[in-house]
Amino acid sequence: MSELITKIYENPNIYRIDVPLPNNPLRNLNCYVIQDGGETLVIDTGFNREVCKEALLAGFAELGIGNEHVNLFLTHLHADHSGLAFAAMKGRNGKTYISKVDYEYLQKVDQGEYWEKTDEAFIQEGFTREAVEELNGQNPANEYEPERLFDGALVEDGDVISVGKYDFRVIMVPGHTPGQACLYNEEQKILFTADHILFDITPNITFWVDVEDSLGDYLDSLVKIREVDIAVALPSHRKNDMDVYVRIEEIIAHHYERLVETLEAVEKFPNAHGTQVASQLKWSMRGKTWAEFPLFQKWFAIGETLSHLDYLVVRGMVAKNIGETNGYTLLKSIGECELELQEIWKTYEK
């Protein structure tokens, strides 16, 4: 077996195809292939880029994936997971499963309205119109999407997808996207974690049009998945070399620290917009200043900052002042806010 493919599990047979994501901090996409009884389920695809397509199809060829009894499961709408949906299923009559919620967002993208609304929301938060225009064509979030809207077999929480004699249950975990889903096999206690739980990077939790509190959704989803009996956790990017339950607690702690840091930035710069708040937070920039940060990474950082600001607004700690640009101010002393956060965190901690 080539370096491209790793056998992860036996009974059911699970393989990982390493799909590269060049010039992207995620580095790779773990495309998982489940095979049993002559049936195949492929999980996620990679960007709609030739280098990703070559790796994906080479992996298919090595695993002997033909045109029959092959289905695709997309854990969520992001382009690094859905971009090659057409290439993966070309000539095959199987289904492309995706959550109903994320498919509805893809429909908005296909109609052109989603990115327009997102751009306007970011401009309201101090990300200039010039920066938006410059970003167009270099942001992997929209540059490498599927070539057009595919036909989706829509799933919801609790639905079951069978591969041979093995059943995999859909577990909805909104947060990273509004309709992200994990797949779980109860018999072997195998969880495909998608981007809900990553092990050597923290999943990006960002602002979404028409979502009030994506960070709150994400934290609730972490608590939900923590109740699942997991023996094998298979993430969508990089590797897993630690206990999944320990990792869940680390991620929960990370967001508490980020919220406190956000409160401190709002206290220091009252009525600052989201971009200004983001510029005051600590990011993994490898020695670069905020001004030197690549534009698309600034965009991701601002989106994550907005999700934390939304969390604080929803819980009455911060006010969002609508004007020419949005500005944020504390509604209480920072000490009172931290005490409230500590009480809230008791609901997340095990």
C-alpha atoms as one frame of an Amber mdcrd trajectory, in Angstrom:
protein
   0.000   0.000   0.000   1.388   3.418  -0.966   2.166   6.306   1.403  -1.034
   7.920   0.140  -3.204   5.360   1.934  -3.199   4.092   5.514  -5.369   1.284
   6.808  -6.918   2.588  10.024  -9.186  -0.218  11.150 -10.303  -3.738  10.342
 -13.904  -4.976  10.645 -15.036  -2.661   9.246 -12.187  -1.924   6.879 -11.390
   1.774   7.170  -8.717   3.487   5.082  -7.419   7.036   5.079  -6.493   8.783
   1.833  -4.121  11.678   2.525  -5.362  14.550   0.348  -2.897  17.484   0.409
  -4.101  21.057   0.924  -1.154  23.101  -0.437  -0.411  26.512   1.054  -3.041
  25.987   3.713  -2.381  25.793   7.469  -4.633  22.715   7.687  -2.006  20.845
   5.567  -4.211  17.904   4.580  -7.681  16.434   4.416  -8.182  12.934   5.777
 -10.558  11.303   3.319 -11.844   8.141   4.993 -13.078   5.138   3.054 -15.228
   2.461   4.731 -15.658  -0.836   2.902 -17.702  -3.920   3.764 -19.749  -6.484
   1.863 -18.943  -4.943  -1.517 -20.166  -1.516  -0.403 -18.116   1.667  -0.004
 -18.709   4.915   1.862 -16.321   7.805   1.207 -16.147  10.552   3.843 -15.165
  14.025   2.538 -13.140  14.919  -0.553 -10.710  17.866  -0.476 -10.637  21.214
  -2.307 -11.817  21.559  -5.881  -8.183  21.744  -7.008  -6.299  19.533  -9.423
  -3.684  18.488  -6.838  -6.439  17.360  -4.463  -8.333  15.607  -7.241  -5.254
  13.668  -8.350  -4.614  12.384  -4.809  -8.262  11.502  -4.218  -8.707   9.576
  -7.459  -5.339   7.847  -7.096  -6.496   6.657  -3.674  -9.773   5.421  -5.177
  -7.873   3.493  -7.840  -5.557   1.874  -5.301  -8.501   0.815  -3.153 -10.330
  -0.572  -6.168 -13.325   1.737  -5.787 -15.544   1.112  -8.801 -18.755   2.710
 -10.012 -21.266   0.617  -8.087 -22.319   0.567  -4.446 -20.370   3.737  -3.635
 -21.812   6.587  -1.544 -20.282   9.849  -0.318 -20.805  11.465   3.079 -19.893
  15.136   3.460 -19.405  16.029   7.109 -19.987  19.706   6.357 -20.133  22.324
   3.641 -16.585  23.728   3.762 -14.761  23.527   0.437 -11.925  21.352   1.771
 -14.587  18.724   2.522 -17.114  19.217  -0.281 -15.080  20.714  -3.135 -14.613
  17.463  -5.067 -18.114  16.086  -4.566 -18.622  15.851  -8.339 -15.219  14.293
  -9.034 -15.693  11.722  -6.262 -19.058  10.580  -7.613 -18.489  11.005 -11.362
 -19.866   7.963 -13.165 -21.250   6.548  -9.927 -24.934   6.220  -9.111 -24.601
   6.447  -5.343 -25.853   9.130  -2.981 -24.076  12.213  -1.663 -25.153  12.555
   1.963 -25.001  15.934   3.694 -26.950  17.511   6.542 -30.105  19.379   5.629
 -28.850  22.513   7.385 -25.515  22.726   5.569 -27.139  21.889   2.234 -29.456
  24.865   2.690 -26.364  27.063   3.164 -24.840  25.614  -0.011 -28.041  26.555
  -1.823 -27.602  30.137  -0.606 -23.994  30.069  -1.827 -25.149  28.738  -5.207
 -27.689  31.554  -5.478 -24.953  34.103  -4.782 -26.574  35.677  -1.746 -24.507
  34.118   1.015 -21.095  35.599   0.235 -22.635  39.019  -0.452 -24.228  39.056
   3.006 -21.029  37.767   4.608 -18.934  40.452   2.890 -21.301  43.180   4.092
 -21.224  41.842   7.645 -17.409  41.885   7.659 -17.351  45.426   6.228 -19.640
  46.490   9.094 -16.976  45.052  11.417 -14.155  47.160   9.975 -12.837  44.779
   7.304 -12.637  47.307   4.490 -14.379  46.959   1.145 -10.939  47.147  -0.502
  -9.789  44.197   1.618 -12.910  42.228   0.655 -12.243  42.867  -3.041  -8.586
  41.924  -2.653  -9.552  38.747  -0.820 -11.833  37.598  -3.630  -9.940  34.935
  -5.554  -7.495  34.081  -2.765  -9.788  32.931   0.045  -9.926  29.110   0.073
 -13.328  29.298   1.773 -14.956  30.255  -1.536 -12.266  29.774  -4.185 -12.301
  25.956  -4.184 -15.994  25.201  -3.745 -17.834  22.549  -5.791 -18.255  23.640
  -9.414 -22.026  23.790  -8.904 -24.690  22.608  -6.511 -24.899  18.821  -6.370
 -27.946  16.717  -5.529 -27.822  16.071  -1.801 -29.304  13.146   0.089 -30.228
  15.124   3.182 -29.687  13.695   6.664 -30.548  14.821  10.168 -29.593  13.873
  13.720 -30.071  10.149  14.383 -30.254   9.031  10.762 -28.350   5.825   9.987
 -26.130   5.101   6.975 -25.229   1.456   6.416 -22.052   0.083   4.833 -22.409
  -3.664   4.429 -23.376  -5.000   7.842 -22.160  -1.919   9.735 -24.377   1.001
  10.733 -23.144   4.559  11.194 -25.330   7.053  13.025 -25.410  10.735  12.128
 -24.714  12.991  15.114 -25.377  16.663  14.445 -22.745  18.948  15.983 -23.497
  22.542  14.900 -20.844  25.163  15.600 -17.962  24.891  13.145 -20.667  25.094
  10.498 -24.396  25.425  11.182 -24.981  21.815  10.136 -21.760  19.883  10.698
 -22.251  16.163  11.351 -20.168  13.355  12.803 -20.608   9.660  11.976 -20.581
   7.067  14.750 -20.481   3.281  14.781 -21.797   2.127  18.144 -20.604  -1.481
  17.797 -16.927  -0.577  17.443 -17.255   2.855  19.144 -15.702   4.615  16.147
 -16.355   8.344  15.732 -15.480  10.333  12.622 -15.047  13.690  14.320 -15.031
  15.855  11.160 -13.757  19.336  12.148 -15.691  19.244  15.404 -12.681  17.864
  17.276  -9.167  18.302  15.913  -6.155  17.305  17.920  -3.152  19.494  17.140
  -5.044  22.584  15.980  -8.203  24.198  17.330 -11.279  24.121  15.054 -12.214
  27.527  13.681 -15.510  28.753  15.144 -16.665  31.714  13.124 -19.505  34.122
  12.455 -22.302  32.756  10.241 -25.068  34.747   8.566 -28.397  33.956  10.282
 -26.733  32.198  13.248 -27.059  34.057  16.539 -24.424  32.245  18.582 -22.161
  29.800  16.730 -19.721  29.511  19.658 -22.546  28.652  22.060 -23.755  26.045
  19.566 -20.241  24.627  19.329 -19.717  24.342  23.069 -23.102  22.632  23.462
 -22.068  20.217  20.700 -18.814  19.427  22.523 -20.797  18.545  25.636 -23.131
  16.422  23.502 -20.321  14.455  21.854 -18.548  13.987  25.193 -21.451  11.752
  26.241 -20.729   9.368  23.349 -18.695   6.228  24.134 -15.662   6.691  21.867
 -12.826   4.181  21.466 -11.478   5.471  18.118 -11.667   9.148  17.120 -10.821
   9.955  13.494 -10.376  13.687  12.716 -10.627  15.311   9.294  -7.209  16.967
   9.454  -3.747  15.958  10.593  -3.562  13.248  13.249  -4.925  12.098  16.580
  -2.348  11.128  19.161  -4.235  11.857  22.375  -7.348  10.919  24.345 -10.436
  12.446  22.737 -12.031  13.350  26.085  -8.874  15.158  27.228  -8.899  17.058
  23.943 -12.519  18.107  24.447 -11.629  19.599  27.838  -8.638  21.417  26.301
 -10.833  22.989  23.627 -13.442  24.070  26.169 -10.697  25.671  28.278  -9.275
  27.401  25.204 -12.567  29.153  24.494 -12.894  30.313  28.089  -9.446  31.913
  27.850 -10.325  33.465  24.484 -13.544  34.956  25.892 -11.679  36.527  28.806
  -9.123  37.910  26.357 -11.959  39.326  24.238 -13.526  41.001  27.268 -10.176
  42.588  28.122  -9.807  43.936  24.576 -13.319  45.450  24.655 -12.588  47.048
  28.039  -9.313  48.513  26.748 -10.817  49.785  23.470 -14.485  50.647  24.073
 -16.654  50.859  20.954 -14.004  49.083  18.855 -15.356  47.093  15.921 -14.670
  43.404  15.391 -11.517  43.900  13.318  -9.971  46.135  15.995 -10.841  43.631
  18.717  -9.331  40.788  16.665  -6.095  42.738  16.216  -5.643  42.824  20.017
  -5.956  39.059  20.546  -3.182  36.492  20.562  -2.895  34.445  17.381  -0.391
  31.858  16.220   1.389  34.114  13.719   4.872  32.559  13.810   6.478  35.849
  14.761   4.397  38.025  12.430   2.554  41.118  13.590  -1.160  41.592  12.877
  -0.230  43.950  10.019   1.939  41.217   8.474  -0.698  38.494   8.833  -1.918
  37.159   5.434  -5.243  38.703   4.477  -7.227  35.461   4.325  -5.931  34.467
   7.777  -7.002  37.865   9.115 -10.444  37.120   7.680 -10.612  33.822   9.574
  -9.347  35.486  12.764 -11.975  38.236  12.533 -14.707  35.666  11.975 -13.610
  33.756  15.062 -13.503  36.981  17.078 -17.058  37.796  15.978 -18.266  34.412
  17.236 -16.797  35.198  20.666 -18.291  38.685  20.664 -21.681  37.204  19.709
 -21.409  34.793  22.632 -20.833  37.680  25.033 -23.613  39.791  23.493 -26.160
  36.965  23.755 -25.328  36.556  27.453 -25.651  40.249  28.247 -22.011  41.011
  29.017 -21.279  43.108  25.923 -23.396  45.515  23.869 -23.182  45.701  20.080
 -23.657  49.310  19.042 -24.900  49.510  15.461 -23.632  52.474  13.483 -21.510
  53.126  10.415 -19.427  50.302  11.847 -20.382  48.049  14.700 -18.756  48.850
  18.026 -18.679  46.799  21.226 -18.773  47.974  24.850 -18.930  46.209  28.190
 -22.304  46.245  29.954 -20.753  45.274  33.292 -17.379  45.456  34.935 -14.874
  42.969  33.633 -14.792  41.352  37.077 -18.558  40.760  36.987 -18.282  39.351
  33.482 -15.553  36.918  34.483 -17.608  35.719  37.459 -20.554  35.102  35.149
 -18.332  33.208  32.731 -17.050  31.037  35.549 -20.612  30.101  36.462 -21.490
  29.364  32.842 -18.380  27.219  32.460 -19.567  24.884  35.188 -22.217  23.724
  32.704 -19.518  22.772  30.182 -16.956  21.211  32.480 -17.166  17.495  33.173
